[in-house]
Amino acid sequence: MDVVQPNGTFAKPMRATFIFPNPRAALMAGIAAGSEPDSTLLGANHLAEHRIEAHVHDPLLSRRDLRPPFDRIAWNLRELTLPFEIGRSDVVFTPLANILPLAARARAVPVVVINYGLNLIWRRASPRRRALLGRSLRTAARVVCLGESQRAELVAEVGLREEHVETLLVPVDATFFSPEASAPDGSIFSVGKDLARDYGTLVDAIRGIDAEVRLVVHPRNIEGLELPLNTTARRLSSIDLRDAYARAACVVVPQRSDDYPYGSEGGGLTALLEAMAMGKPVVATERGILRDYVDHGVEALLVPPEDPAALREAIERVLGDAELASRLGSAARARVERAHTTHGFADRLAPVLRTVAR
């Protein structure tokens, strides 16, 4: 539908194209069916409330599984072809930052990059790759970071202008993930496949604890670890994952320190926010980016990295103190409702998209 301007003329509504690293068609079907959360759409499905048409575009070159080495070739080439696939668009919102902002100049389409893990990519990059990535990020209309610590580091390391970089705290689907009325079963629960997860420290911390421990991980996360008898590891659907959160008495997010060279500096935020949305008490490893999401002793208990004794003590505090667990869970849910819903993210993202589209 056309939008009527104050002078009575008609203008086409603003159109924003969201491009993600992995296909989103199946996820969007699951969201429509109620079997998947809309967290990772980053507010795209709520921008219509701001008179912005948001379209999710899956890159043509990575829609199908290809044999090696064609899969890697397609993966790398897609950022070059994407600007010519999206049709009319006033702005692109994407984590693809290697060359997409540069390629989009051919179509004069501004690109807003969301920073899922560019800081660690920058730290590990060769001088040649840094030169290309730096040029690409400086070409982007805006770079959106997930926390102040991430933003400050990126600005300093890459040499970006302060006004060029925004901080928008990542959201969670607070309708899909919401507190359950049923009582937890006393289990400990931990979720995540990011390479910065530290399940070795968690395994050391839980040995001998009289509680069932459930892990939802990628096999590589626990390779070489001897899991205690009370511990199971598997992968779950989103609905089963939600049920596992509901049964948990404590959710643990074990992480490596900020200087760990693998994974993402934003790792752990999805699991943290899902647990918070479920009203669960959380024990997490202290990381810089978490300071924008929780306060120690208010919404979560934070412990030093790679310290099994401190992690165990915090877990036992939560399991042994029902009042503390309830207080942490209630505060966590309240903070999600206040600052981390997908509707709220769309409210904060819409002005950014409008500014650069102009």
C-alpha positions as CSV (number, residue, x, y, z in Angstrom):
1,M,0.0,0.0,0.0
2,D,1.3,3.5,-0.8
3,V,1.9,6.0,2.0
4,V,0.2,9.4,1.7
5,Q,2.7,12.2,2.5
6,P,1.7,15.4,4.3
7,N,1.5,17.3,1.0
8,G,-1.1,14.8,-0.3
9,T,1.2,13.0,-2.7
10,F,1.8,9.3,-2.7
11,A,5.2,7.6,-2.0
12,K,6.2,4.0,-2.0
13,P,6.6,2.7,1.5
14,M,10.2,2.2,2.7
15,R,11.5,-1.3,1.9
16,A,14.2,-3.0,4.1
17,T,15.9,-6.2,3.0
18,F,17.2,-8.6,5.7
19,I,19.9,-11.0,4.6
20,F,21.2,-13.6,7.1
21,P,24.1,-16.0,6.7
22,N,21.8,-19.1,6.6
23,P,18.5,-19.6,4.9
24,R,15.4,-18.4,6.8
25,A,12.6,-19.8,4.8
26,A,12.0,-22.9,7.0
27,L,12.4,-20.8,10.2
28,M,9.8,-18.3,9.0
29,A,7.4,-21.2,8.3
30,G,8.0,-22.5,11.8
31,I,7.4,-19.0,13.3
32,A,4.1,-18.9,11.4
33,A,3.2,-22.3,12.8
34,G,4.1,-21.4,16.3
35,S,6.9,-24.0,16.5
36,E,9.9,-21.6,16.3
37,P,10.7,-18.3,18.1
38,D,11.2,-15.1,16.0
39,S,14.3,-14.0,18.0
40,T,16.7,-14.4,15.1
41,L,14.6,-12.4,12.6
42,L,15.7,-9.4,14.6
43,G,12.4,-7.5,14.5
44,A,11.9,-7.9,10.7
45,N,8.4,-9.2,11.3
46,H,7.4,-6.2,13.4
47,L,8.7,-3.4,11.2
48,A,5.3,-3.1,9.5
49,E,4.2,-1.3,12.6
50,H,6.7,1.4,11.7
51,R,5.5,1.5,8.0
52,I,8.6,-0.3,6.8
53,E,8.2,-3.3,4.5
54,A,10.7,-5.8,5.7
55,H,11.6,-8.7,3.4
56,V,13.9,-11.6,4.2
57,H,16.0,-12.6,1.3
58,D,17.9,-15.9,1.2
59,P,21.0,-15.7,-1.1
60,L,20.6,-17.6,-4.3
61,L,24.1,-19.1,-4.1
62,S,23.6,-20.7,-0.7
63,R,20.0,-21.8,-0.8
64,R,21.0,-25.4,-1.7
65,D,23.6,-27.8,-0.3
66,L,26.5,-28.0,-2.8
67,R,29.4,-30.5,-2.9
68,P,32.9,-29.3,-2.0
69,P,34.5,-27.2,-3.2
70,F,31.5,-25.6,-4.8
71,D,29.9,-25.0,-1.4
72,R,32.8,-22.8,-0.3
73,I,33.0,-21.0,-3.6
74,A,29.3,-20.2,-3.5
75,W,29.5,-19.1,0.2
76,N,32.3,-16.6,-0.6
77,L,30.8,-15.3,-3.9
78,R,27.2,-14.7,-2.6
79,E,28.1,-11.2,-1.2
80,L,29.1,-10.1,-4.7
81,T,25.8,-11.2,-6.3
82,L,23.4,-10.3,-3.5
83,P,22.9,-6.6,-4.4
84,F,21.6,-7.7,-7.8
85,E,19.2,-10.2,-6.4
86,I,17.2,-8.1,-4.0
87,G,15.2,-5.9,-6.4
88,R,14.0,-2.5,-5.1
89,S,15.3,-1.9,-1.6
90,D,16.0,1.3,0.4
91,V,18.3,-0.4,2.9
92,V,19.9,-3.8,3.6
93,F,20.3,-5.1,7.2
94,T,22.7,-8.0,7.5
95,P,25.7,-9.6,9.4
96,L,27.4,-10.2,6.0
97,A,30.2,-7.7,6.1
98,N,33.2,-9.1,4.2
99,I,32.4,-7.3,0.9
100,L,28.6,-6.8,0.8
101,P,28.7,-3.1,1.8
102,L,31.2,-2.5,-1.0
103,A,29.3,-4.5,-3.6
104,A,26.1,-2.7,-2.7
105,R,27.6,0.6,-3.8
106,A,26.9,-0.6,-7.4
107,R,23.2,-0.4,-6.6
108,A,23.6,2.7,-4.3
109,V,21.9,0.7,-1.5
110,P,22.9,1.6,2.0
111,V,23.9,-1.4,4.2
112,V,23.5,-1.7,7.9
113,V,25.8,-4.4,9.3
114,I,24.9,-6.2,12.6
115,N,28.0,-7.3,14.4
116,Y,27.6,-11.0,15.4
117,G,31.3,-11.6,15.9
118,L,33.4,-9.2,13.8
119,N,35.7,-8.3,16.7
120,L,37.1,-11.8,16.9
121,I,37.3,-12.1,13.1
122,W,39.3,-8.9,13.1
123,R,41.7,-10.1,15.8
124,R,42.4,-13.3,13.9
125,A,42.5,-11.8,10.4
126,S,45.6,-11.4,8.3
127,P,46.7,-7.8,7.3
128,R,45.2,-8.3,3.8
129,R,41.9,-9.4,5.2
130,R,41.8,-6.6,7.7
131,A,42.4,-4.1,5.0
132,L,39.4,-5.4,3.0
133,L,37.1,-5.8,6.1
134,G,38.0,-2.4,7.4
135,R,37.2,-0.8,4.0
136,S,33.9,-2.7,3.9
137,L,32.9,-1.7,7.4
138,R,33.8,2.0,6.7
139,T,31.6,1.7,3.6
140,A,28.6,0.4,5.6
141,A,26.0,3.1,6.4
142,R,26.0,1.9,10.0
143,V,27.4,-0.9,12.1
144,V,25.2,-2.2,14.9
145,C,26.9,-3.8,17.9
146,L,25.3,-6.0,20.5
147,G,26.9,-4.3,23.5
148,E,29.0,-1.3,24.5
149,S,32.2,-3.3,25.1
150,Q,31.9,-4.8,21.6
151,R,31.2,-1.3,20.1
152,A,34.1,0.4,21.9
153,E,36.6,-2.3,20.8
154,L,35.4,-2.3,17.2
155,V,35.6,1.5,17.0
156,A,39.1,1.5,18.4
157,E,40.5,-1.5,16.4
158,V,39.0,-0.7,13.0
159,G,39.1,3.1,13.3
160,L,35.4,3.7,12.7
161,R,33.8,7.0,13.5
162,E,31.8,6.9,16.8
163,E,28.6,8.1,15.1
164,H,29.0,5.3,12.5
165,V,28.5,2.6,15.1
166,E,25.3,2.0,17.1
167,T,24.5,-0.3,20.1
168,L,21.2,-2.2,20.0
169,L,20.8,-5.0,22.5
170,V,19.9,-8.3,20.9
171,P,16.3,-9.5,21.4
172,V,14.5,-12.7,22.3
173,D,10.9,-13.9,21.5
174,A,9.4,-13.3,24.9
175,T,6.1,-14.8,23.8
176,F,7.5,-18.1,22.7
177,F,9.8,-18.2,25.7
178,S,7.7,-17.3,28.7
179,P,7.5,-18.6,32.3
180,E,5.8,-21.9,32.9
181,A,3.4,-22.5,35.8
182,S,4.8,-26.0,36.5
183,A,7.5,-26.4,39.1
184,P,11.0,-27.3,37.9
185,D,12.4,-30.8,38.4
186,G,15.7,-29.7,40.0
187,S,17.8,-30.2,36.9
188,I,20.7,-28.1,35.7
189,F,20.5,-27.0,32.1
190,S,23.1,-25.6,29.6
191,V,22.6,-24.7,26.0
192,G,24.9,-23.5,23.2
193,K,27.3,-24.5,20.4
194,D,29.4,-21.4,20.1
195,L,33.2,-22.2,20.2
196,A,33.6,-19.9,23.2
197,R,31.5,-22.2,25.4
198,D,33.5,-23.8,28.2
199,Y,31.9,-27.2,28.9
200,G,35.1,-28.5,30.4
201,T,34.8,-26.1,33.3
202,L,31.1,-26.9,33.7
203,V,31.8,-30.7,33.7
204,D,34.5,-30.2,36.5
205,A,32.0,-28.0,38.4
206,I,29.1,-30.4,38.4
207,R,30.9,-33.6,39.3
208,G,29.3,-35.1,42.4
209,I,26.3,-32.6,42.4
210,D,23.1,-34.5,43.1
211,A,21.1,-33.2,40.2
212,E,20.4,-34.2,36.6
213,V,22.4,-32.2,34.1
214,R,21.2,-31.7,30.6
215,L,23.3,-30.2,27.8
216,V,22.1,-29.1,24.4
217,V,25.4,-28.8,22.4
218,H,27.2,-29.6,19.2
219,P,29.3,-32.7,19.5
220,R,32.5,-30.7,18.9
221,N,31.7,-28.7,22.2
222,I,32.2,-31.8,24.3
223,E,34.8,-33.7,22.3
224,G,37.3,-35.3,24.6
225,L,35.3,-34.7,27.7
226,E,34.2,-37.5,30.1
227,L,30.7,-36.6,31.1
228,P,29.5,-37.6,34.6
229,L,26.8,-40.3,34.9
230,N,24.2,-37.7,35.8
231,T,24.8,-35.7,32.5
232,T,23.2,-36.2,29.1
233,A,24.0,-34.3,25.9
234,R,21.7,-34.0,22.8
235,R,20.2,-31.6,20.4
236,L,16.5,-30.5,20.7
237,S,13.8,-28.9,18.6
238,S,12.8,-25.4,19.7
239,I,9.7,-26.7,21.4
240,D,11.6,-29.4,23.3
241,L,14.2,-26.8,24.1
242,R,11.6,-24.6,25.7
243,D,10.3,-27.5,27.7
244,A,13.8,-28.3,28.9
245,Y,14.2,-24.7,30.1
246,A,10.9,-25.0,31.9
247,R,12.0,-28.1,33.8
248,A,15.4,-26.6,34.8
249,A,16.1,-25.3,38.3
250,C,19.2,-23.5,37.1
251,V,20.5,-22.5,33.7
252,V,24.3,-22.3,33.3
253,V,26.1,-20.3,30.5
254,P,29.8,-21.3,30.8
255,Q,32.1,-19.3,28.6
256,R,35.8,-18.7,28.0
257,S,37.3,-15.4,28.9
258,D,37.0,-12.4,26.6
259,D,40.5,-12.9,25.1
260,Y,39.6,-16.4,23.9
261,P,40.4,-16.4,20.1
262,Y,37.5,-18.5,18.9
263,G,33.7,-18.4,18.8
264,S,32.1,-15.0,19.1
265,E,32.4,-12.1,21.6
266,G,28.6,-12.1,21.6
267,G,28.4,-15.9,22.3
268,G,26.0,-16.9,25.0
269,L,23.5,-14.1,24.6
270,T,20.9,-16.2,22.9
271,A,20.9,-18.9,25.7
272,L,21.1,-16.2,28.4
273,L,18.1,-14.3,27.0
274,E,16.0,-17.5,26.5
275,A,16.6,-18.5,30.1
276,M,15.8,-15.0,31.3
277,A,12.6,-14.9,29.2
278,M,11.6,-18.2,30.8
279,G,12.1,-16.7,34.3
280,K,14.9,-19.0,35.1
281,P,17.8,-18.3,37.5
282,V,21.0,-18.1,35.5
283,V,24.7,-18.7,36.4
284,A,27.0,-17.3,33.7
285,T,30.6,-16.6,33.2
286,E,31.6,-13.0,33.4
287,R,32.2,-11.4,29.9
288,G,32.3,-7.8,28.9
289,I,29.2,-7.9,26.7
290,L,27.0,-9.4,29.5
291,R,27.2,-6.1,31.5
292,D,24.6,-4.7,29.2
293,Y,22.2,-7.6,29.8
294,V,22.5,-8.6,33.5
295,D,23.7,-7.2,36.8
296,H,25.4,-9.6,39.1
297,G,23.1,-10.7,41.9
298,V,20.1,-9.1,40.3
299,E,19.2,-11.1,37.2
300,A,22.0,-13.6,37.3
301,L,25.0,-14.8,39.2
302,L,28.3,-14.1,37.4
303,V,31.5,-16.0,38.0
304,P,35.1,-15.7,36.8
305,P,36.0,-17.6,33.6
306,E,37.6,-21.1,33.9
307,D,37.0,-21.3,37.6
308,P,35.2,-24.6,38.4
309,A,35.0,-24.0,42.1
310,A,33.3,-20.6,41.7
311,L,30.9,-22.0,39.1
312,R,30.0,-24.9,41.4
313,E,29.5,-22.6,44.4
314,A,27.1,-20.4,42.3
315,I,25.1,-23.4,41.0
316,E,24.8,-24.8,44.5
317,R,23.6,-21.4,45.8
318,V,20.8,-21.4,43.3
319,L,19.8,-25.0,43.9
320,G,19.9,-24.6,47.6
321,D,18.1,-21.2,47.9
322,A,14.5,-21.2,46.5
323,E,14.0,-17.5,47.4
324,L,17.2,-16.5,45.6
325,A,16.3,-18.6,42.5
326,S,12.8,-17.0,42.4
327,R,14.1,-13.5,42.8
328,L,16.7,-13.9,40.0
329,G,14.2,-15.5,37.7
330,S,11.6,-12.8,38.3
331,A,14.1,-10.0,37.8
332,A,15.4,-11.7,34.6
333,R,11.9,-11.9,33.1
334,A,11.2,-8.3,34.0
335,R,14.4,-7.1,32.3
336,V,13.5,-9.1,29.1
337,E,10.1,-7.5,29.0
338,R,11.7,-4.1,29.6
339,A,14.6,-4.2,27.2
340,H,14.9,-7.3,25.0
341,T,11.7,-8.2,23.2
342,T,11.6,-8.5,19.4
343,H,8.9,-5.8,19.2
344,G,11.2,-3.5,21.2
345,F,14.2,-4.3,19.0
346,A,12.1,-3.3,15.9
347,D,11.2,0.0,17.7
348,R,14.9,0.8,18.1
349,L,16.0,-0.5,14.7
350,A,13.4,1.4,12.7
351,P,14.9,4.9,13.2
352,V,18.3,3.6,12.3
353,L,17.0,2.1,9.0
354,R,15.1,5.3,8.2
355,T,18.1,7.6,8.9
356,V,20.4,5.7,6.5
357,A,17.7,5.2,3.9
358,R,17.3,9.0,3.6
